[in-house]
Amino acid sequence: MAATRNSHNHMPTPRGLPRAWRAATWLAAFAGLAISSVPMPEATWRLAPSPNWDQRAGGMRPDTVVIHSTAASGLWLNVRYLRNPESQVSSHFVIGKEGQIVQLVGLGRRAWHAGVSEMDGMRDVNSRSVGIELVNLNDGRDPYPEAQVRSAAALIRWMRQIYDIPDENIVTHAEVARPPGRKNDPAGFNLRALRRRSRPADE
């Protein structure tokens, strides 16, 4: 997880859970899509809007997914931090250990997740990407449960029906962070398997 100006070591305790919403209703509206256009992945969805976003440069459409780990346990602990305007950090989605998906920023908006970064010579990786945070301690030992990986794959597979996101543009935060070595997340995550599992069914 990276901030535009700072990173976090401690997160405040949440004071409650956001209301659950039906995926086919709120997610499509939040992403600016027709509800019937693309089937939603099977998962538990919630909406928890974050104020930490701005507009994508030049109205860019996402062509990249950046995978992060939160480096802190607890789904709602992380969601609360990403919703805090003082943190200056957000992502489009957070996925919990049990596969719960929480959306914080609409897909048409620029979430503040990659920080100082570069990809293919472009420094504003946030403008071209969707950020996904996986709840994990990022110590290389904390596992990524099957339910969490399955939800991540389903989410990316769904997005790939909307946006042109090739395998090589599903990347880790460590790959795009600058200077190289500034970030190492998601430590211990099998990105190759995620790329394979997130391919559309007709490929």
C-alpha positions as CSV (number, residue, x, y, z in Angstrom):
1,M,0.0,0.0,0.0
2,A,1.5,3.4,-0.9
3,A,0.5,6.9,-0.3
4,T,1.0,10.0,-2.5
5,R,2.7,11.7,0.4
6,N,3.0,9.2,3.2
7,S,2.6,5.6,4.2
8,H,1.1,4.0,7.3
9,N,2.2,1.9,10.1
10,H,-0.9,2.1,12.3
11,M,-4.6,2.2,11.4
12,P,-7.4,3.4,13.6
13,T,-10.0,0.9,14.8
14,P,-13.3,0.9,12.7
15,R,-16.5,1.9,14.4
16,G,-18.8,-0.4,12.4
17,L,-19.2,-2.0,9.1
18,P,-20.7,-0.3,6.0
19,R,-24.1,-1.5,4.8
20,A,-24.0,-4.4,2.4
21,W,-25.2,-3.8,-1.2
22,R,-26.3,-6.0,-4.0
23,A,-23.4,-6.2,-6.5
24,A,-25.4,-6.1,-9.6
25,T,-27.0,-2.8,-8.5
26,W,-24.4,-0.7,-6.8
27,L,-21.2,-1.8,-8.5
28,A,-22.5,-1.2,-12.0
29,A,-23.7,2.2,-11.0
30,F,-20.4,3.0,-9.2
31,A,-18.4,2.0,-12.2
32,G,-20.7,3.9,-14.6
33,L,-21.8,0.8,-16.4
34,A,-25.1,-0.6,-17.6
35,I,-26.2,-3.1,-15.0
36,S,-27.0,-5.8,-17.6
37,S,-23.8,-5.3,-19.6
38,V,-21.4,-7.6,-17.8
39,P,-22.1,-10.3,-15.2
40,M,-20.7,-9.7,-11.8
41,P,-18.4,-12.1,-10.1
42,E,-19.7,-14.3,-7.3
43,A,-18.5,-12.7,-4.1
44,T,-19.6,-10.8,-1.1
45,W,-19.6,-7.1,-2.1
46,R,-19.7,-3.9,0.0
47,L,-19.4,-0.2,-0.9
48,A,-17.3,2.1,1.3
49,P,-16.6,5.2,-0.7
50,S,-13.2,6.9,-0.1
51,P,-12.6,10.7,-0.7
52,N,-9.1,10.0,-1.7
53,W,-9.3,10.1,-5.5
54,D,-9.2,12.5,-8.4
55,Q,-9.6,12.4,-12.2
56,R,-7.6,10.1,-14.5
57,A,-5.2,12.2,-16.6
58,G,-6.7,12.9,-20.0
59,G,-9.7,10.7,-19.3
60,M,-7.6,7.6,-19.6
61,R,-9.3,4.2,-19.4
62,P,-7.6,1.6,-17.2
63,D,-5.3,-0.9,-18.9
64,T,-3.4,-2.0,-15.9
65,V,-4.1,-3.7,-12.5
66,V,-1.7,-3.1,-9.6
67,I,-1.8,-5.7,-6.8
68,H,-0.9,-4.6,-3.3
69,S,-0.9,-6.1,0.1
70,T,-2.1,-4.0,3.0
71,A,0.8,-4.9,5.4
72,A,-1.8,-4.9,8.2
73,S,-4.4,-7.4,9.2
74,G,-8.2,-6.9,9.4
75,L,-10.3,-6.0,6.4
76,W,-12.3,-3.1,8.0
77,L,-9.2,-1.8,9.8
78,N,-7.7,-1.3,6.3
79,V,-10.9,0.0,4.8
80,R,-11.2,2.6,7.5
81,Y,-7.7,3.8,6.9
82,L,-8.2,4.1,3.1
83,R,-11.4,6.1,3.7
84,N,-9.6,8.6,6.0
85,P,-9.0,11.9,4.1
86,E,-5.9,12.5,6.2
87,S,-4.2,9.3,5.0
88,Q,-4.1,10.5,1.3
89,V,-4.2,6.8,0.3
90,S,-6.9,4.8,-1.4
91,S,-7.4,1.9,-3.8
92,H,-10.3,0.9,-5.9
93,F,-10.8,-2.4,-4.1
94,V,-9.8,-4.2,-0.9
95,I,-10.2,-8.0,-0.7
96,G,-10.4,-9.7,2.7
97,K,-9.0,-13.1,3.7
98,E,-12.5,-14.7,3.3
99,G,-12.9,-13.3,-0.2
100,Q,-15.0,-10.2,0.7
101,I,-14.7,-7.4,-1.9
102,V,-15.0,-3.8,-0.8
103,Q,-15.0,-1.0,-3.4
104,L,-13.8,2.4,-2.4
105,V,-13.3,4.3,-5.6
106,G,-15.2,4.1,-8.9
107,L,-13.3,2.5,-11.9
108,G,-13.5,5.8,-13.8
109,R,-11.6,7.6,-11.1
110,R,-7.9,7.8,-10.2
111,A,-7.3,6.2,-6.8
112,W,-4.2,7.0,-4.9
113,H,-2.5,3.7,-4.5
114,A,0.7,3.4,-6.5
115,G,2.5,6.5,-5.2
116,V,5.7,7.4,-6.9
117,S,5.8,4.8,-9.7
118,E,6.5,4.2,-13.4
119,M,5.5,1.7,-16.0
120,D,6.5,1.7,-19.7
121,G,8.0,5.1,-19.3
122,M,4.8,6.6,-17.8
123,R,5.2,7.9,-14.3
124,D,1.5,8.4,-13.5
125,V,0.6,4.8,-13.0
126,N,-2.4,5.7,-11.0
127,S,-4.1,7.3,-14.1
128,R,-3.9,4.1,-16.1
129,S,-4.5,1.5,-13.4
130,V,-7.0,-0.1,-11.0
131,G,-5.5,-0.7,-7.5
132,I,-6.4,-3.9,-5.6
133,E,-5.3,-4.3,-2.0
134,L,-5.1,-7.8,-0.6
135,V,-5.4,-8.0,3.2
136,N,-2.0,-9.6,4.2
137,L,0.8,-8.8,6.6
138,N,3.3,-8.7,3.7
139,D,5.9,-10.6,5.6
140,G,6.3,-13.3,3.0
141,R,4.8,-15.9,5.4
142,D,1.2,-14.7,5.8
143,P,-0.8,-16.8,3.4
144,Y,-3.2,-15.6,0.7
145,P,-6.2,-18.0,1.2
146,E,-7.9,-19.6,-1.8
147,A,-11.1,-17.6,-1.1
148,Q,-9.1,-14.3,-1.4
149,V,-7.3,-15.3,-4.6
150,R,-10.5,-16.6,-6.1
151,S,-12.2,-13.3,-5.5
152,A,-9.3,-11.4,-6.9
153,A,-9.3,-13.5,-10.1
154,A,-13.0,-13.1,-10.5
155,L,-12.8,-9.4,-10.1
156,I,-10.0,-9.0,-12.6
157,R,-11.7,-11.4,-15.1
158,W,-14.8,-9.2,-14.8
159,M,-12.8,-6.0,-15.5
160,R,-11.1,-7.6,-18.5
161,Q,-14.5,-7.9,-20.1
162,I,-14.8,-4.1,-19.9
163,Y,-11.2,-2.9,-20.3
164,D,-8.2,-4.1,-22.4
165,I,-5.9,-5.5,-19.7
166,P,-3.3,-7.9,-21.0
167,D,-1.6,-10.4,-18.8
168,E,1.6,-8.4,-18.6
169,N,-0.3,-5.4,-17.3
170,I,-1.4,-7.3,-14.2
171,V,1.6,-6.2,-12.0
172,T,2.7,-6.0,-8.4
173,H,3.2,-2.7,-6.5
174,A,6.9,-3.7,-6.2
175,E,7.3,-3.8,-10.0
176,V,6.1,-0.2,-10.6
177,A,7.2,1.6,-7.4
178,R,10.1,4.0,-7.8
179,P,12.9,4.0,-7.0
180,P,13.2,0.2,-7.5
181,G,13.1,-1.5,-4.1
182,R,10.9,1.2,-2.4
183,K,8.1,-1.3,-2.1
184,N,8.0,-5.2,-1.9
185,D,4.3,-5.9,-1.9
186,P,2.6,-8.3,-2.3
187,A,5.3,-10.4,-0.7
188,G,4.9,-14.1,-1.3
189,F,2.0,-13.7,-3.8
190,N,1.8,-15.9,-6.9
191,L,1.2,-13.3,-9.6
192,R,1.6,-15.8,-12.4
193,A,-1.3,-18.0,-11.1
194,L,-3.5,-14.9,-10.7
195,R,-2.9,-13.9,-14.3
196,R,-3.8,-17.4,-15.5
197,R,-6.9,-17.6,-13.4
198,S,-8.1,-14.1,-14.3
199,R,-8.2,-14.7,-18.1
200,P,-11.6,-14.5,-19.7
201,A,-13.3,-17.9,-20.2
202,D,-13.1,-17.7,-24.0
203,E,-9.3,-17.5,-24.0
